Amino acid sequence: MLRERFDLVTQLHEEIAKFRETRGIEPKAVMMSPAAFEWLIAIFQEDRRILGVSPVNTSDWTYDTGVETVQLLIDEALDDYTLKVI
């Protein structure tokens, strides 16, 4: 995957689905770098502004995938292109 074409939202959904399928349990959280976290928030601020809704809940920092809700956590040790589902 070329990093300049990295699609954070697609990667987020793929990693969550892979976790659910391989482990057979619902994920509780997604860990990401501070830059990826800011990027995700920026992506969905536009949705909130235009559509009035967003899958990111900024009051408790959760993300609604449409299937489950996971906590968003920052891990400063991760690079900007790595998501860790727990």
Backbone bond lengths (Angstrom), bond angles and torsions (degrees), N, CA, C in turn:
res aa  C-N    CA-C-N  psi(-1)  N-CA   C-N-CA  omega(-1)  CA-C   N-CA-C  phi
1 M - - - 1.455 - - 1.526 108.01 -
2 L 1.295 116.31 131.11 1.455 121.03 176.16 1.521 109.02 -78.24
3 R 1.305 116.36 127.61 1.462 119.63 -176.58 1.516 112.97 -63.48
4 E 1.325 117.49 -31.75 1.460 118.30 179.45 1.525 111.71 -69.32
5 R 1.313 117.39 -14.03 1.468 121.51 177.68 1.528 111.51 -109.08
6 F 1.288 117.09 15.62 1.459 122.97 -179.06 1.524 110.23 -61.14
7 D 1.304 117.17 126.65 1.459 123.51 178.36 1.524 107.47 -109.34
8 L 1.305 115.89 100.70 1.460 122.03 -174.67 1.524 112.64 -59.86
9 V 1.310 117.74 -43.92 1.466 120.74 -176.43 1.529 110.48 -66.16
10 T 1.325 116.91 -44.54 1.466 120.25 177.99 1.518 110.19 -61.83
11 Q 1.322 117.19 -45.78 1.462 121.55 179.07 1.526 110.71 -60.49
12 L 1.313 117.58 -41.52 1.460 122.17 178.77 1.524 110.68 -58.52
13 H 1.323 116.89 -49.81 1.466 120.79 -179.03 1.528 111.50 -66.51
14 E 1.325 117.88 -38.73 1.462 120.95 178.76 1.526 111.69 -65.01
15 E 1.313 117.32 -43.71 1.474 121.02 -179.82 1.525 111.26 -65.83
16 I 1.318 117.38 -39.68 1.470 120.84 177.86 1.521 110.38 -65.22
17 A 1.334 117.17 -44.95 1.469 121.32 179.34 1.530 110.93 -63.36
18 K 1.335 116.82 -41.78 1.464 120.92 179.46 1.528 110.54 -63.36
19 F 1.317 117.34 -41.46 1.462 121.75 177.75 1.530 110.20 -60.11
20 R 1.324 116.04 -48.81 1.467 121.82 -178.64 1.529 110.62 -61.19
21 E 1.337 117.31 -44.40 1.461 121.43 -177.44 1.525 112.71 -69.98
22 T 1.324 117.64 -41.86 1.463 119.78 -176.28 1.521 113.11 -78.86
23 R 1.320 117.64 -31.15 1.464 120.15 -177.11 1.521 113.44 -101.52
24 G 1.320 116.60 -19.33 1.459 119.89 179.59 1.510 114.42 73.04
25 I 1.323 117.49 16.86 1.459 121.50 177.63 1.531 109.37 -132.15
26 E 1.305 114.83 160.95 1.459 120.41 177.97 1.524 109.65 -76.14
27 P 1.321 118.09 136.23 1.464 119.73 175.67 1.521 110.66 -70.72
28 K 1.310 116.03 151.78 1.465 121.52 179.59 1.521 112.32 -101.87
29 A 1.346 116.53 -32.16 1.458 119.59 -174.95 1.526 110.63 -155.65
30 V 1.323 113.89 161.72 1.457 121.59 172.63 1.515 107.44 -125.33
31 M 1.327 114.94 126.67 1.459 120.74 177.75 1.516 107.90 -99.98
32 M 1.341 115.88 138.62 1.460 121.53 179.77 1.511 109.78 -149.83
33 S 1.323 115.11 165.24 1.464 120.24 179.68 1.528 109.72 -68.66
34 P 1.316 117.31 160.80 1.470 119.52 175.66 1.534 112.18 -57.44
35 A 1.332 117.31 -39.30 1.470 120.41 -179.75 1.526 111.05 -66.55
36 A 1.336 117.52 -41.67 1.465 120.26 178.40 1.529 110.52 -65.66
37 F 1.320 116.66 -38.65 1.460 121.30 178.05 1.526 110.13 -60.82
38 E 1.323 116.41 -48.41 1.468 120.33 178.62 1.525 111.28 -62.36
39 W 1.320 116.76 -38.66 1.459 122.28 178.95 1.537 110.13 -62.85
40 L 1.339 116.62 -45.90 1.463 120.75 179.44 1.530 110.80 -61.11
41 I 1.319 116.83 -43.96 1.465 121.13 179.29 1.528 110.04 -61.70
42 A 1.331 117.26 -43.87 1.462 121.42 -179.97 1.520 111.63 -62.66
43 I 1.326 116.59 -40.92 1.469 120.89 179.21 1.525 109.93 -57.52
44 F 1.325 116.67 -46.84 1.457 119.52 -173.72 1.524 114.12 -87.56
45 Q 1.315 118.63 -11.65 1.465 119.73 171.65 1.524 109.34 -63.66
46 E 1.319 116.13 -36.29 1.462 120.81 177.80 1.529 110.35 -64.06
47 D 1.333 117.70 -43.52 1.465 121.02 176.55 1.522 110.98 -60.62
48 R 1.322 115.61 -43.77 1.468 119.11 -179.53 1.527 110.53 -63.24
49 R 1.331 115.94 -41.17 1.465 120.29 -179.63 1.527 111.27 -65.58
50 I 1.317 117.29 -43.81 1.460 121.32 -175.56 1.530 112.07 -83.30
51 L 1.338 116.83 -47.09 1.462 121.33 -172.93 1.527 114.36 -99.04
52 G 1.324 115.73 -16.89 1.459 119.23 -178.75 1.512 114.04 84.12
53 V 1.331 118.20 0.79 1.464 122.33 179.13 1.522 109.86 -135.88
54 S 1.314 115.14 157.76 1.452 121.22 178.03 1.516 108.61 -154.01
55 P 1.342 118.23 144.54 1.464 119.36 176.12 1.530 112.74 -74.23
56 V 1.335 117.08 -10.59 1.461 120.93 177.46 1.522 109.00 -94.34
57 N 1.327 115.59 122.17 1.456 121.42 176.27 1.527 107.08 -98.33
58 T 1.325 116.42 109.48 1.462 120.34 -175.82 1.529 113.41 -79.77
59 S 1.316 118.32 -8.49 1.467 118.91 177.05 1.528 111.57 -77.01
60 D 1.343 117.66 -30.42 1.468 119.85 177.77 1.535 112.73 -129.88
61 W 1.328 117.28 10.55 1.464 124.86 178.36 1.518 112.41 50.63
62 T 1.344 113.79 58.55 1.450 120.46 174.83 1.531 109.21 -119.60
63 Y 1.329 114.62 161.99 1.453 122.18 -179.93 1.523 107.81 -126.50
64 D 1.328 116.64 125.33 1.459 122.52 179.28 1.523 108.41 -97.08
65 T 1.331 116.69 114.59 1.463 121.41 -178.45 1.523 112.78 -84.42
66 G 1.311 116.03 -9.07 1.455 120.31 -172.21 1.520 111.17 96.38
67 V 1.325 116.35 -18.33 1.461 122.66 177.20 1.529 110.28 -112.14
68 E 1.336 115.33 -42.59 1.455 121.11 178.50 1.525 109.31 -148.05
69 T 1.306 114.68 169.75 1.459 120.73 176.38 1.517 107.66 -114.98
70 V 1.334 115.89 128.98 1.466 121.10 -179.01 1.519 109.44 -120.82
71 Q 1.315 115.26 149.12 1.457 122.39 176.02 1.523 108.87 -74.51
72 L 1.320 117.80 141.43 1.461 122.61 174.53 1.518 108.67 -98.90
73 L 1.333 116.46 122.98 1.454 122.10 -178.18 1.521 110.10 -124.51
74 I 1.315 116.72 147.87 1.460 121.84 177.98 1.525 108.77 -100.73
75 D 1.338 115.01 131.82 1.458 122.02 175.01 1.522 106.89 -125.64
76 E 1.306 116.85 107.33 1.457 121.21 -175.81 1.521 113.26 -67.50
77 A 1.327 118.16 -13.30 1.465 121.40 179.43 1.529 112.52 -82.64
78 L 1.328 117.91 -16.31 1.467 121.01 -178.94 1.518 110.72 -81.95
79 D 1.336 115.71 146.93 1.458 118.20 174.17 1.529 108.96 -80.93
80 D 1.311 116.24 171.28 1.468 121.36 -172.48 1.517 114.08 -67.50
81 Y 1.330 118.35 -11.04 1.457 121.28 -174.85 1.527 112.06 -114.20
82 T 1.321 116.46 12.67 1.457 120.90 -178.95 1.523 110.11 -117.54
83 L 1.322 115.26 130.54 1.458 122.07 173.27 1.515 107.35 -117.51
84 K 1.305 117.48 137.10 1.457 121.87 179.43 1.520 108.30 -120.34
85 V 1.320 115.61 116.71 1.461 121.30 -179.30 1.529 108.15 -95.30
86 I 1.330 115.34 132.85 1.479 120.34 178.98 1.512 110.36 -129.54
